[in-house]
């Protein structure tokens, strides 16, 4: 059986590999090439070397300030989303009445589109700030915390479902053995439950990390980078460079390549660190 699988491996995987090549590998390779070119369309690209990458990091491009804002936002959102999601998951695995209803309610915000969420939360936050004669785009800190609150509201329910699945798979005999040995509830959580759900932590950390870095719709709708691009994240900065400045398409493409490498590197480090803590069940 195993020999047959190896023999026909390419036959079964070839359609997927072809689709993956046309949908990802070829466009990505073309995008990397275009990052070294000056162009308005793909057919009139002219090779300019590292010129686009040099321009991408110039102070007037705002790429570094957007990177700083994105890093800070990602750290805060990843920590808060996973903390709240795990705490809610713990509560909803204690056989409370109406658990299924709570799970559905918490998960529903994840089904709403980012643009809709952005404009909805902009109106709600402005309704509060109008009482103090200000708006969300008047101060960068309002935009920052508005994005954090929005991201938490949207993502907590999704991460909660993953944590619940992990907690429900923790062997009950381990928990009972810990109680017999005199472990407190906190000790059971830290020494038994948490190590056993590290695979769920790995998934949730990866999803929140990548989604936070790639955030675009919500950033565009909620603040659009205002005031003075101080709340502009990397994805929005790349979009504004590529579509907002004539002749800067190559610079926008160079930023996109740097962005991909940055996110991929950070995600790989995170996966390596969290997977090393996983316990085989």
C-alpha positions as CSV (number, residue, x, y, z in Angstrom):
1,X,0.0,0.0,0.0
2,X,2.8,2.4,1.0
3,X,4.7,1.6,-2.2
4,X,1.6,2.3,-4.3
5,X,1.1,5.6,-2.6
6,X,4.7,6.6,-3.4
7,X,4.3,5.4,-7.0
8,X,1.2,7.5,-7.7
9,X,2.1,10.4,-5.4
10,X,2.8,12.9,-8.3
11,X,-0.3,11.8,-10.2
12,X,-2.6,12.8,-7.3
13,X,-0.7,16.0,-6.3
14,X,0.0,17.3,-9.8
15,X,-3.3,19.1,-10.3
16,X,-2.9,20.9,-6.9
17,X,0.7,21.7,-7.7
18,X,-0.2,23.2,-11.1
19,X,-3.0,25.3,-9.5
20,X,-0.7,26.5,-6.7
21,X,2.0,27.4,-9.3
22,X,-0.4,29.5,-11.4
23,X,-2.2,31.1,-8.4
24,X,0.8,31.8,-6.2
25,X,4.3,30.9,-7.3
26,X,4.3,32.5,-10.8
27,X,2.6,35.7,-9.6
28,X,4.9,35.9,-6.6
29,X,8.0,35.5,-8.8
30,X,6.7,38.1,-11.2
31,X,6.0,40.5,-8.3
32,X,9.6,40.1,-7.0
33,X,10.9,40.9,-10.5
34,X,8.7,43.9,-10.8
35,X,10.0,45.2,-7.4
36,X,13.3,45.8,-9.2
37,X,11.5,47.6,-12.1
38,X,9.9,50.9,-12.9
39,X,6.5,50.3,-14.5
40,X,2.9,51.4,-15.0
41,X,1.8,48.1,-16.5
42,X,3.5,44.7,-16.5
43,X,4.4,45.0,-20.2
44,X,6.4,48.2,-19.9
45,X,8.6,47.3,-16.9
46,X,12.2,48.7,-17.0
47,X,14.8,47.2,-14.7
48,X,16.2,49.8,-12.2
49,X,18.0,47.6,-9.7
50,X,17.7,48.5,-6.0
51,X,16.4,52.0,-6.7
52,X,12.8,51.0,-5.6
53,X,14.0,49.5,-2.3
54,X,16.1,52.6,-1.5
55,X,13.1,54.8,-2.2
56,X,10.9,52.6,0.0
57,X,12.9,53.3,3.1
58,X,13.2,57.1,2.5
59,X,11.7,59.2,5.3
60,X,9.0,60.7,3.1
61,X,7.5,57.3,2.2
62,X,6.3,56.6,5.8
63,X,7.2,53.0,5.5
64,X,9.3,52.9,8.7
65,X,6.7,54.8,10.8
66,X,3.9,52.5,9.5
67,X,6.1,49.5,10.4
68,X,6.6,50.9,14.0
69,X,2.8,51.4,14.4
70,X,2.1,47.9,13.0
71,X,4.6,46.3,15.3
72,X,3.1,48.0,18.4
73,X,-0.5,47.3,17.3
74,X,0.4,43.6,16.6
75,X,2.1,43.1,20.1
76,X,-0.9,44.6,21.9
77,X,-3.6,42.9,19.8
78,X,-2.0,39.4,19.9
79,X,-1.6,39.5,23.7
80,X,-5.1,40.8,24.4
81,X,-6.9,38.6,21.9
82,X,-5.3,35.4,23.1
83,X,-5.6,36.3,26.8
84,X,-9.3,37.2,26.6
85,X,-10.1,34.3,24.2
86,X,-8.4,31.7,26.5
87,X,-10.1,33.1,29.6
88,X,-13.6,33.0,27.9
89,X,-12.8,29.4,26.7
90,X,-12.0,28.4,30.2
91,X,-15.4,29.8,31.4
92,X,-17.3,28.1,28.6
93,X,-15.9,24.7,29.3
94,X,-17.3,24.6,32.9
95,X,-20.7,23.3,31.9
96,X,-22.5,26.6,32.3
97,X,-26.1,26.8,31.1
98,X,-26.4,28.5,27.7
99,X,-22.8,27.7,26.7
100,X,-23.7,27.0,23.1
101,X,-25.5,30.4,22.8
102,X,-22.5,32.2,24.3
103,X,-20.2,30.5,21.8
104,X,-22.4,31.5,18.9
105,X,-22.7,35.1,20.1
106,X,-18.9,35.5,20.6
107,X,-18.1,33.9,17.2
108,X,-20.6,36.0,15.1
109,X,-18.4,39.2,14.8
110,X,-15.8,37.1,12.8
111,X,-18.4,36.7,10.1
112,X,-18.7,40.4,9.4
113,X,-16.6,42.0,6.7
114,X,-13.7,44.3,7.7
115,X,-14.9,47.4,5.9
116,X,-18.4,47.1,7.5
117,X,-16.8,46.7,10.9
118,X,-14.5,49.6,10.4
119,X,-17.2,52.1,9.5
120,X,-19.5,50.7,12.2
121,X,-16.9,51.1,14.9
122,X,-15.9,54.5,13.6
123,X,-19.5,55.7,14.1
124,X,-19.8,54.2,17.6
125,X,-16.4,55.5,18.8
126,X,-17.1,59.0,17.3
127,X,-20.5,59.0,19.0
128,X,-18.7,58.7,22.4
129,X,-15.8,61.1,21.4
130,X,-18.3,63.8,20.2
131,X,-19.2,64.4,23.8
132,X,-15.7,65.5,24.4
133,X,-15.7,67.6,21.1
134,X,-13.2,65.3,19.3
135,X,-13.1,62.4,16.9
136,X,-11.2,59.2,16.4
137,X,-9.0,60.8,13.7
138,X,-8.1,63.8,15.9
139,X,-5.5,61.9,17.9
140,X,-3.3,58.9,16.9
141,X,-3.9,57.2,20.3
142,X,-7.7,57.2,19.7
143,X,-7.1,55.5,16.3
144,X,-4.7,53.0,17.9
145,X,-7.0,51.9,20.6
146,X,-9.9,51.9,18.3
147,X,-8.1,49.4,16.0
148,X,-7.2,47.3,19.0
149,X,-10.8,47.2,20.3
150,X,-12.1,46.4,16.8
151,X,-9.6,43.6,16.3
152,X,-10.3,42.1,19.7
153,X,-14.1,42.2,19.1
154,X,-13.7,40.5,15.7
155,X,-11.1,37.9,16.5
156,X,-11.7,36.8,20.2
157,X,-14.7,34.5,19.2
158,X,-12.7,32.7,16.6
159,X,-9.7,32.1,18.8
160,X,-12.1,31.1,21.6
161,X,-13.5,28.2,19.5
162,X,-10.0,26.9,18.9
163,X,-9.1,27.1,22.6
164,X,-12.3,25.4,23.6
165,X,-11.5,22.5,21.3
166,X,-8.0,22.2,22.8
167,X,-9.3,22.3,26.4
168,X,-11.9,19.7,25.7
169,X,-9.2,17.3,24.6
170,X,-7.2,17.6,27.8
171,X,-7.5,14.1,29.4
172,X,-9.7,14.2,32.5
173,X,-7.5,11.7,34.3
174,X,-4.6,14.1,34.3
175,X,-6.7,16.8,35.9
176,X,-8.1,14.4,38.5
177,X,-4.5,13.2,39.2
178,X,-3.4,16.7,39.8
179,X,-6.3,17.4,42.2
180,X,-5.5,14.2,44.1
181,X,-1.8,15.4,44.4
182,X,-3.1,18.6,46.0
183,X,-2.7,21.0,43.0
184,X,-4.7,24.2,43.2
185,X,-6.8,25.4,40.4
186,X,-4.1,27.8,39.3
187,X,-1.4,25.1,39.4
188,X,-3.6,22.7,37.4
189,X,-4.1,25.4,34.8
190,X,-0.4,26.3,34.4
191,X,1.1,22.8,34.8
192,X,-1.5,20.6,33.2
193,X,-4.0,22.4,31.0
194,X,-1.8,25.0,29.4
195,X,1.0,22.6,28.3
196,X,-1.7,20.3,26.9
197,X,-3.3,23.0,24.7
198,X,0.0,24.4,23.3
199,X,-1.0,23.2,19.9
200,X,-4.1,25.4,20.1
201,X,-1.9,28.3,21.3
202,X,0.4,27.8,18.3
203,X,-2.5,28.0,15.9
204,X,-4.1,31.0,17.6
205,X,-0.8,32.9,17.9
206,X,-0.1,32.3,14.2
207,X,-3.6,33.5,13.1
208,X,-3.7,36.6,15.3
209,X,-0.1,37.5,14.4
210,X,-0.6,37.2,10.7
211,X,-4.0,38.9,10.7
212,X,-2.7,41.8,12.8
213,X,0.2,42.4,10.5
214,X,-1.9,42.1,7.4
215,X,-4.7,44.3,8.7
216,X,-6.0,46.5,5.9
217,X,-9.8,46.8,5.6
218,X,-10.4,47.8,9.2
219,X,-7.5,50.3,9.1
220,X,-8.8,51.8,5.8
221,X,-12.4,52.2,7.1
222,X,-11.7,53.2,10.7
223,X,-9.0,55.9,10.3
224,X,-7.5,55.7,6.8
225,X,-4.2,56.5,8.5
226,X,-5.3,59.8,10.0
227,X,-4.2,62.0,11.5
228,X,-1.2,62.7,9.2
229,X,-0.7,58.9,8.5
230,X,0.1,58.3,12.2
231,X,-2.3,55.4,12.3
232,X,-1.3,54.0,8.9
233,X,-0.4,50.3,9.0
234,X,2.0,48.6,6.5
235,X,-0.7,47.1,4.3
236,X,-2.4,50.5,3.9
237,X,1.0,52.2,3.3
238,X,1.7,49.8,0.5
239,X,-1.7,50.3,-1.0
240,X,-1.4,54.1,-0.9
241,X,2.1,54.0,-2.4
242,X,1.1,51.7,-5.3
243,X,-2.3,53.2,-6.2
244,X,-1.9,56.8,-4.8
245,X,1.3,58.0,-6.4
246,X,1.9,57.9,-10.1
247,X,5.2,56.4,-11.0
248,X,5.6,54.7,-7.6
249,X,4.2,51.3,-8.6
250,X,7.7,49.8,-8.4
251,X,8.2,51.3,-4.9
252,X,4.9,49.9,-3.8
253,X,5.9,46.5,-5.1
254,X,9.3,46.7,-3.3
255,X,7.5,47.5,-0.1
256,X,5.2,44.5,-0.6
257,X,8.1,42.1,-1.0
258,X,9.8,43.5,2.2
259,X,6.4,43.2,3.9
260,X,6.1,39.5,2.8
261,X,9.6,38.6,4.0
262,X,9.0,40.4,7.3
263,X,5.7,38.7,8.1
264,X,7.0,35.3,6.9
265,X,10.1,35.6,9.1
266,X,8.2,36.6,12.2
267,X,5.6,33.9,11.7
268,X,8.2,31.2,11.3
269,X,10.0,32.3,14.5
270,X,6.7,32.3,16.4
271,X,5.8,28.8,15.1
272,X,9.2,27.5,16.0
273,X,9.0,28.9,19.6
274,X,5.5,27.7,20.3
275,X,5.8,24.3,18.7
276,X,8.9,23.6,20.9
277,X,6.6,23.9,23.9
278,X,4.0,21.5,22.7
279,X,3.4,18.3,24.5
280,X,2.7,15.1,22.6
281,X,-0.6,13.6,23.7
